[in-house]
């Protein structure tokens, strides 16, 4: 039986499948926006392998790519004081969901000043800010360290401005988009009692996802990835209205010019923030509850500007000259800039997913042992993308292609 397109494009399997179709166009020389040079793949793997050895003396202990890597010392101190068990798992899910949803690119200028006076930008700064806001009760109706629908529904742009320390001199890209995501999260979890069942007190929390996964059995030892993915995808109502098929909003799914002419055959799904959330929830579930999530290999690499920028900065992917010019790229060093919905960005992201798989396999060969894709991302491609960006563009350390973020994609 053929699965309807609106259902298929929300599955994990559709991401790798459709991205592979874009890669096949590359092999046929039929890409619309990029040229490829796979002779550059080895030097990328060299960088990732060298970085992995530099960062991890014991390769077998590489942690997974997860939001938990970014949460900082305040989070570590808080977690050390918590009693292990179900309520800690719920609080961790609360925190991770909110922290991931505010993790889209904040722009080059924004920085968060921590409690020790350090200024931190980008993903780490957003993560630490989210922890501080969580502990101050920004997301809870009773202003305590959890998240609930009542607190989220009342969260204002002004309150978020305060929490993220945004000002005229410290601007943040996509602040309103982040605020709206969290407001919508309140109504979405209230509308999804299967995945986010209300507590006996009546409170509806993101963390009640744990109760859905356990399904009343505290002795559960394994959870299939599909069960967790269904819960994550039930949050689809938080995303802004973009592409829809048969009345279903698809989220991070976009038309790709090099595929078929019409929807839905030309649509490529990424579900980047949903996968980032899922990777992070997997670590919470496995570390807090001792449960193994099975089938994680179905997930893909994350097609965002660090992983994708790594490929561009090493010359594996190069924007066609006329495309770079359309985006404002110039010989004076001006970087091409595009909306996240631009078909050039869609093609870039699809190729990034495929090449991350290739880097993963090459790393296993290079290191002589099996690795999870999440370990390669962490060890790994994301940091290598940051390093080469800082080397080539020391003034900003930004990506080679600029994406205009609305706070909900990257």
DOMI-982214 format. One record per atom (N, C-alpha, C): x, y, z. Coordinates in steps of 0.001 Angstrom, whole numbers, plus 500000, padded with zeros to 6 digits. Layout:
XYZ/...
END
This chain:
500841498811500000/500000500000500000/500880501244500000/500593502201499127/501387503424499032/501007504379500152/501986504860500869/501737505797501951/501473507176501351/500454507901501817/500177509240501295/501392510153501457/501592511044500494/502774511913500502/502887512712501787/501767513210502303/501813514044503507/502262513250504728/502058511938504693/502540511079505783/503989510667505538/504274510285504308/505632509858503950/506660510941504240/506362512176503901/507332513271504036/507568513679505486/506842513068506394/507055513326507827/507771512156508497/508168511148507707/508893510002508260/510397510249508234/511112509549509092/512574509626509074/513131509090507764/512565507997507272/513087507382506064/513032508288504852/512052509190504806/511907510060503644/513053511054503520/513693511392504626/514757512408504597/515946511893503780/516446510743504167/517605510181503455/517236509811502015/516030509323501825/515575508911500496/515558510103499534/514925511184499918/514817512334499026/516173513041498852/516957513106499898/518292513718499766/519172512902498820/519017511585498860/519766510730497936/519353511005496496/518098511303496275/517646511646494926/518335512913494421/518542513875495322/519265515094494934/520719514754494616/521324513875495421/522711513471495180/522857512775493824/521877511976493465/521932511306492162/521913512326491031/521215513437491225/521261514520490234/522670515105490156/523353515167491299/524736515651491300/525625514725490477/525457513412490635/526257512450489882/526007512568488383/524810513017488021/524455513172486610/524757514571486078/525349515418486930/525647516784486515/524405517632486312/523356517335487076/522078518003486869/521645518857488057/522600519251488914/522261520179489981/522011521567489393/521188522347490072/520850523684489581/521709524778490205/522254524541491405/522869525638492146/524313525387492583/524726524129492633/526060523801493119/526824522939492112/528139523087492134/529052522141491512/529682521317492626/530017520079492335/530616519203493352/531999518743492904/532869518533493899/534219518025493648/534555517044494761/534262515752494520/534420514756495569/535881514441495880/536811514975495098/538222514794495466/538530515530496758/537666516453497158/537872517217498400/537389516463499635/536736515323499430/536175514609500575/537260514117501528/538391513643500978/539453513104501828/540019514151502778/540193515376502313/540765516402503181/539782516794504283/538492516707503979/537487516949505023/537570515852506079/537674514598505629/537780513488506585/539070513621507389/540157514086506759/541408514324507486/541175515279508645/540482516386508369/540227517392509403/539369516806510522/538298516103510153/537399515545511162/538115514489511999/538947513655511370/539684512618512104/540704513242513040/541451514236512549/542440514917513398/541757515588514579/540655516230514328/539901516899515385/539366515898516399/538901514761515924/538391513722516823/539484513232517759/540679512959517233/541795512521518080/542220513628519052/542148514862518589/542535515988519433/541572516166520615/540296515910520365/539288516171521395/539012514970522289/539241513759521772/538853512562522515/539993511546522513/540591511351523659/541686510388523760/541175508957523637/539923508740524051/539307507412523947/538135507523522969/538355507026521759/537355507161520704/536045506479521090/536133505415521886/534928504675522253/534011505468523175/534529506573523736/533741507355524693/533268508697524126/533246508811522803/532713510032522201/531221510126522524/530780511229523115/529350511352523415/528558511643522147/527255511485522195/526440511799521022/526276513303520845/525998513713519634/525666515104519357/524309515376519991/524260516302520921/523051516509521707/523081517900522312/521912518442522585/521831519756523219/522495519757524591/522601518611525223/523197518542526550/524653518988526551/525344518870525392/526738519310525309/526880520818525511/525806521572525310/525896523032525277/525361523723526525/524807522964527477/524021523601528525/524847524265529625/526107523915529770/526987524682530638/527035524265532097/527848524990532857/528135524637534253/526933524831535166/526120525837534912/524944526058535754/524002524867535667/523823524352534466/523009523159534281/523614521966535009/524938521778534878/525593520650535537/525395520710537052/525526521901537627/525340522062539076/523896521763539472/522956522227538662/521541521966538953/521238520478538880/521725519832537819/521413518405537652/522021517574538778/523204517959539247/523861517196540310/523038517198541606/522182518190541773/521375518300542988/520030517596542865/519689517140541674/518377516532541452/518367515055541829/517243514623542368/517065513209542677/516838512441541372/517561511343541149/517344510565539922/515939509973539907/515451509712538708/514138509094538591/513262509783537569/511977509461537611/511043509933536596/510921511450536558/510877512087537715/510688513539537706/511899514254537138/513094513750537393/514274514342536760/514175514176535241/513752512995534790/513605512777533348/512600513758532761/511479513981533462/510484514936532965/511070516344532893/511776516749533936/512369518092533927/513407518236532818/514176517176532596/515192517223531544/514541517323530169/513449516596529962/512724516704528698/512135518105528558/511565518636529636/511081520023529631/512155520971529115/513321520901529758/514410521825529445/514914521624528022/515129520379527628/515697520105526307/514762520579525198/513465520329525336/512538520746524294/512552522258524125/512479522985525222/512508524445525126/513845524926524579/514938524350525052/516263524793524635/516502524555523152/516032523416522640/516192523138521204/515337524091520376/514139524383520839/513247525232520057/513727526679519960/514626527090520848/515177528456520739/516574528442520119/516959527311519503/518342527119519077/518631527533517645/517673528136516959/517956528594515593/518984529720515621/519649529940514469/520710530946514396/520281532298514950/521107532867515821/520784534144516471/521442535330515792/522259535078514766/522971536155514097/524383536321514637/525180537101513919/526601537251514242/526853538149515451/525912539064515759/526185540079516778/525771539672518182/524721538852518292/524163538569519608/525116537737520464/525190538110521764/525945537334522749/525199537364524077/525375536307524833/524758536210526154/525839536339527218/525619537212528186/526568537383529286/526174536442530415/527048535499530736/526742534491531748/526891535071533152/526562534268534132/526639534703535528/528073535004535947/529042534451535227/530449534728535541/531006535884534717/530166536487533878/530601537630533084/531140537289531711/531183536008531378/531667535598530057/530597535860529010/531021536321527843/530088536569526755/530172535436525734/529046534793525489/529006533621524617/527879533799523605/528188533562522343/527194533689521292/526785532343520735/526066532407519628/525690531241518850/524942530199519690/525092528929519319/524287527872519923/524554527728521421/525824527823521826/526146527687523253/525534528809524071/525583530031523538/524985531153524257/523486530983524411/522831530532523350/521395530280523412/521077529186524438/521917528160524472/521691527054525413/521810527530526855/522867528271527154/523077528736528527/521976529703528933/521555530558528006/520442531463528293/519173530672528612/518928529607527849/517717528811528082/517752528142529455/518943527706529894/519063527114531235/518748528157532304/519332529339532175/519087530388533167/517604530753533222/516967530847532058/515547531176532017/514716530049532634/515089528808532353/514405527644532926/514481527672534452/515669527920534978/515852527912536426/515175529097537104/514972530176536365/514260531345536909/512747531226536747/512303530119536153/510875529881536038/510178530602534921/510918530996533894/510320531716532769/509234530910532067/509350529590532090/508488528743531272/507428528003532074/507307528315533357/506358527622534235/505359528611534830/504133528181534963/503106529062535499/503414529483536932/504034528581537707/504355528918539094/505804529363539266/506475529676538152/507843530224538166/508845529317538856/508706527988538668/509692527050539204/510402526347538043/511339525456538387/512216524862537370/511558523692536652/510528523999535900/509967523048534950/509291523872533860/508638523192532932/507958523866531827/506522523355531784/505561524258531630/504176523823531483/503438524734530513/502288524251530068/501528524981529050/501115526361529540/500772526468530817/500373527762531354/501475528797531266/502694528393531624/503818529321531549/504181529678530132/504159528695529236/504521528947527839/503527529885527156/502249529712527459/501228530512526782/501323531985527149/501882532277528312/501986533665528772/503328534313528438/504216533557527822/505545534066527528/505467535124526425/505946536316526710/505853537430525764/507199537693525103/507169538419523985/508406538833523332/509229539693524278/508559540534525065/509269541401526019/510002540569527066/509349539503527539/509975538619528525/511156537876527902/510999537437526672/512095536766525970/513238537742525706/512908538977525386/513942540001525185/514791540152526436/514119540169527576/514826540267528853/515677539033529113/515106537858528901/515823536621529185/517043536426528319/516946536821527049/518071536672526131/518974537911526087/518674538874526946/519507540081527062/519602540833525724/518528540818524984/518513541477523681/518331542982523865/519098543744523126/519015545200523179/519417545754521823/519353547061521680/519769547678520427/521222547366520120/522033547278521165/523445546968520984/523754545486520982/522747544681521266/522930543220521299/521736542563520601/521600542794519278/520414542319518555/520437540819518312/519259540236518286/519107538806518011/518214538615516801/518646537774515881/517821537421514729/516728536464515180/515501536704514737/514431535734514948/513881535661516356/513989536736517146/513492536696518526/511985536450518560/511248537152517704/509800536984517694/509415535570517259/510166535004516292/509894533640515852/510071532638516981/511108532833517793/511327531936518936/510184532049519940/509774533281520208/508689533501521159/507413532816520691/507121532948519421/505909532342518874/505975530828518901/507160530255518670/507309528803518767/506919528312520161/507388528993521190/507105528553522551/505646528781522912/505059529876522427/503621530086522643/502818528958522009/503172528609520774/502440527544520082/502682526182520728/503863526006521322/504138524742522015/503099524501523099/502661525555523785/501665525413524847/500381524787524320/499864525333523222/498599524809522693/498776523433522064/499930523193521446/500149521908520787/500200520768521795/500910520938522903/500972519841523876/499626519639524562/498835520706524660/497493520537525222/496590519763524265/496863519888522974/496052519203521961/496533517793521666/497613517351522323/498194516031522042/498288515205523332/497137514883523954/497186514150525233/497762512746525115/497768512183523910/498365510846523756/499854510902524048/500527511922523508/501977512022523637/502407512844524854/501534513723525318/501853514574526465/500691514533527456/500498513370528086/499355513216528994/499452514145530194/498316514676530616/498305515577531764/498669514815533037/499369515491533938/499711514906535235/498462514840536107/498555514141537217/497404514031538127/496954515395538620/497884516347538669/497567517712539090/496857518498537997/496823517918536797/496230518617535657/497240519367534815/498490519448535279/499517520186534541/499874519454533250/499967520222532167/500388519671530879/501794520163530607/502721519221530538/504147519556530397/504754518823529211/505742519433528546/506506518679527547/507112517415528147/507550517510529400/508196516385530067/507311515179530265/505992515360530126/505088514210530240/505224513252529063/506033513627528090/506416512706527024/506992511420527605/507685511532528718/508274510362529373/507196509343529723/506053509827530194/504968508923530591/504380508200529381/504318508900528253/503869508249527014/504844507147526610/506138507420526675/507129506435526251/507113505199527148/506928505411528453/506898504281529382/505569503538529324/504507504260528985/503181503654528826/502786502847530059/503054503412531228/502660502770532479/503571501674532957/504628501370532216/505538500288532586/506907500863532946/507164501035534222/508432501615534673/509618500693534408/509353499428534082/510429498477533811/510784498398532328/510215499277531518/510516499291530083/512024499435529859/512579498614528985/514019498638528726/514370499203527355/513423499118526417/513699499618525074/512499500414524563/512807501394523735/511776502192523059/512177502301521596/511302501974520645/511655502121519232/511710503590518841/512637503932517956/512787505310517516/511492505839516912/510728504970516247/509488505424515625/508492505947516657/508492505351517835/507572505805518880/507951507208519340/509233507434519549/509693508767519945/509471509767518816/509754509358517578/509606510261516435/508153510703516249/507202509796516465/505790510165516365/505453511274517356/505988511167518559/505727512202519567/506354513527519155/507590513479518669/508256514705518228/507503515336517063/507075514523516110/506364515062514954/504955515541515304/504434515105516444/503128515620516873/503204517097517241/504433517594517385/504641519021517679/504591519877516417/504261519274515290/504308519976514007/503511521264513971/502494521385514804/501689522593514821/502411523828515310/503599523664515876/504335524849516344/505001525597515193/505234524891514059/505992525515512982/505125526475512187/505720527541511660/504957528458510815/504403527721509593/503274528212509084/502675527606507896/503602527786506705/504004526675506102/504887526727504933/504268525864503839/504920524744503562/504410523829502551/503352522917503183/502262522706502461/501283521729502934/500844520839501781/500498519609502144/499959518642501182/498681518082501789/497603518151501042/496303517661501511/495939518251502875/496245519541503030/495880520237504256/496802519991505433/497870519193505250/498807518885506333/500032519783506203/500317520559507272/501527521381507294/502728520470507518/503731520573506650/504838519608506663/506042520056507480/506147521345507791/507282521802508577/508505522057507715/509643521486508106/510926521738507436/511039520860506184/510186521160505200/510101520428503932/509986521470502829/510796521317501738/510908522396500765/511002521866499338/510523522632498361/510697522241496967/512169522315496550/512597521346495777/513973521317495285/513937521333493759/514536522339493166/514407522595491733/514909521448490878/515947520739491319/516542519715490460/515743518411490422/514706518320491248/513855517136491218/512674517381490282/511570516722490514/510409516855489642/509868518286489644/509047518597488671/508548519956488509/507482520336489532/506738519357490018/505581519683490838/505607518963492187/504900519547493143/504712518946494468/503746517753494331/503940516682495121/504913516508496191/506212515832495765/506347515485494480/507534514741494041/508807515564494141/508684516903494170/509879517743494236/510213518177495655/509502517668496638/509697518117498019/510773517294498726/511641517996499453/512709517343500219/512516517678501696/512342516664502548/512197516896503987/513557516887504690/513675517710505714/514887517723506542/514555517535508024/513540518238508500/513122518157509903/514323518317510837/515113519356510530/516385519526511234/516193519745512734/515355520721513119/515175520961514547/514498519767515225/513611519079514505/512967517894515072/513980516777515299/514924516613514367/515969515599514563/516941516011515670/517298517289515712/518169517795516780/517505517550518132/516200517807518201/515456517535519425/515468516048519740/515267515217518727/515220513773518948/516567513239519429/517651513652518795/518981513246519271/519149513617520753/518699514805521120/518865515274522494/517974514513523459/516742514224523041/515840513457523889/516326512033524084/516932511468523054/517482510115523182/518497510072524325/519382511067524370/520382511063525440/519735511211526812/518722512063526915/518021512235528191/517372510921528613/516651510309527712/515914509082528026/516865507961528427/517948507817527657/518874506716527947/519663506973529227/520049508219529484/520871508512530659/520049508592531940/518825509086531864/518006509254533070/517227507999533441/516829507227532434/515939506098532695/516566504742532398/517771504739531838/518417503470531530/517730502707530415/517024503438529553/516307502831528435/517153502948527167/517107501950526317/517780502010525024/516770502368523947/517081503388523173/516238503737522029/516774502975520828/515938502143520227/516355501282519133/516003501890517779/516910501716516797/516644502189515446/517156503590515170/518083504065516004/518589505433515859/519320505624514530/519780504533513924/520495504654512646/519597505195511528/518290505222511741/517391505806510737/517533507324510654/518076507931511696/518208509385511706/519375509821510826/519354511077510394/520390511573509487/521247512631510168/522293513035509458/523056514190509897/522206515439509811/522619516467510533/521810517687510606/522268518678509538/521380519036508623/521744519943507537/521635521398507951/522623521871508697/522658523267509127/523981523880508698/524190525158509013/525285525886508365/526674525459508795/526863524817509939/528205524352510313/528587523109509511/527697522119509511/527978520918508726/528030521228507237/527081522013506753/527075522376505340/528209523299504969/528556524205505889/529657525127505632/530990524420505502/531171523328506237/532389522523506131/532602522065504695/531540521652504049/531625521144502673/531943522259501684/531383523430501920/531624524564501027/533027525126501236/533430525263502482/534744525868502759/535900525020502250/535724523732502132/536778522874501581/536643522665500079/535613523247499479/535471523180498030/534800521936497499/534261521098498392/533511519945497907/532243520433497205/531628521444497769/530471522092497152/530829523540496831/530478523987495641/530729525375495244/529485525921494557/529014527066495027/527888527709494364/528257528049492923/527371527785491991/527607528216490618/527731529741490596/528626530285489767/528910531727489786/527668532606489695/526735532256488826/525545533096488668/524648533041489897/524697531917490634/523902531786491852/524515532625492968/525843532540493098/526529533355494098/526270534839493844/526293535236492579/526045536632492231/524622537031492598/523666536135492338/522271536427492713/522125536659494200/522935535950494993/522875536101496439/523693537265496977/524328538023496071/525111539177496516/526560538870496771/527025537658496431/528438537335496576/529266538133495584/530430538590496022/531263539431495160/532725539215495476/533575539689494567/535020539537494731/535561540306495926/534789541283496422/535261542070497564/535096541337498886/534668540085498820/534500539291500038/533077539228500536/532158539948499886/530756539874500287/530244538448500110/529577537942501121/529108536560501092/527713536476500498/527442535446499711/526092535269499192/525106535037500331/523941535635500219/522937535586501280/521592535188500685/520924534237501335/519654533725500821/518669533502501966/517389533547501620/516360533113502554/516481531603502764/516032531118503917/516088529685504178/515271528872503191/514267529488502588/513414528793501624/513981528804500214/515074529521499986/515631529620498640/516017528225498137/515721527906496889/516055526563496376/517543526243496420/518399527271496381/519831527004496515/520149526448497900/519483526965498919/519694526472500284/519144525061500423/518017524789499782/517431523447499836/518400522432499217/518968522767498067/519928521866497413/521151521661498302/521656522714498895/522812522662499802/522528521722500970/521372521861501586/521037521051502749/520892519570502370/520275519309501215/520110517910500793/521459517242500574/522374517934499912/523709517388499686/524461517206501003/524229518102501948/524882517994503261/524493516699503957/523223516331503898/522772515083504522/523515513880503932/523642513839502629/524301512707501970/525788512673502299/526445513817502243/527888513819502488/528225513562503957/527338513887504859/527573513521506260/527569511999506419/526709511314505679/526747509838505692/528075509324505145/528561509939504091/529835509510503502/530995509760504473/530975510895505145/532015511190506138/531942510186507284/530739509843507702/530540508854508766/531209507526508394/530932507028507195/531513505747506765/533034505845506646/533506506972506118/534955507148505969/535643507222507328/534984507810508302/535552507897509651/535643506526510297/534664505685510078/534729504327510624/535905503568510023/536122503749508723/537267503106508072/538580503679508597/538639504994508714/539866505660509150/540239505275510583/539231505186511460/539502504908512876/539450503422513207/538980502614512263/538968501170512470/537964500692513491/536865501420513666/535828500961514584/534483501580514217/533428500924514689/532084501409514418/531811502670515238/531130503601514634/530734504829515313/529280505124514962/528572505720515882/527242506214515559/527387507536514818/526453507800513927/526477509070513205/526489510241514177/525748510122515262/525702511206516256/527078511454516875/527906510430516965/529267510607517488/530144511358516492/529971511083515205/530755511778514189/530345513246514122/529064513509514250/528604514896514288/529229515630515460/529340514947516583/529867515592517792/531376515690517771/532058514749517180/533502514663517393/534395515633516601/534119516317515528/533302515879514520/533065517029513535/532098516777512744/531833517642511596/531404519045511998/530567519140513031/530053520448513448/531196521361513892/532095520837514722/533220521643515213/534228521915514101/534428520962513206/535323521192512071/534794522325511200/533468522353511013/532867523455510270/533116524785510930/533057524807512236/533336526042512977/534809526427512846/535710525447512925/537147525742512853/537550526315511499/537090525693510429/537496526182509110/536869527545508835/535660527777509362/535030529094509198/535849530172509910/536330529865511112/537125530834511871/538458531111511186/539009530101510537/540279530273509831/540109531142508587/539045530897507848/538844531608506590/538203532979506772/537414533133507838/536712534396508081/536873534788509543/538101535132509950/538366535377511363/537558536525511969/537126537454511156/536362538582511698/535003538161512228/534376537190511565/533033536775511972/532943535308512365/533820534475511808/533749533017511984/532400532475511537/531736533218510653/530428532799510174/530521531865508996/529389531387508515/529362530419507422/529707531059506088/530081530253505087/530438530782503775/529234531232502955/528065530765503325/526803531187502719/525895531612503865/525368532813503777/524562533357504870/523094533028504634/522458532528505681/521040532188505609/520269533157506494/519286533801505915/518417534699506691/517498533831507537/517680533886508835/516925533022509738/515707533744510307/514601533002510410/513426533564511094/513292532978512501/514342532287512951/514313531710514290/513600530389514387/513260529766513246/512516528516513317/513087527388512465/514143527637511693/514689526586510813/516060526131511309/516982527066511387/518358526696511704/518719527078513128/
END
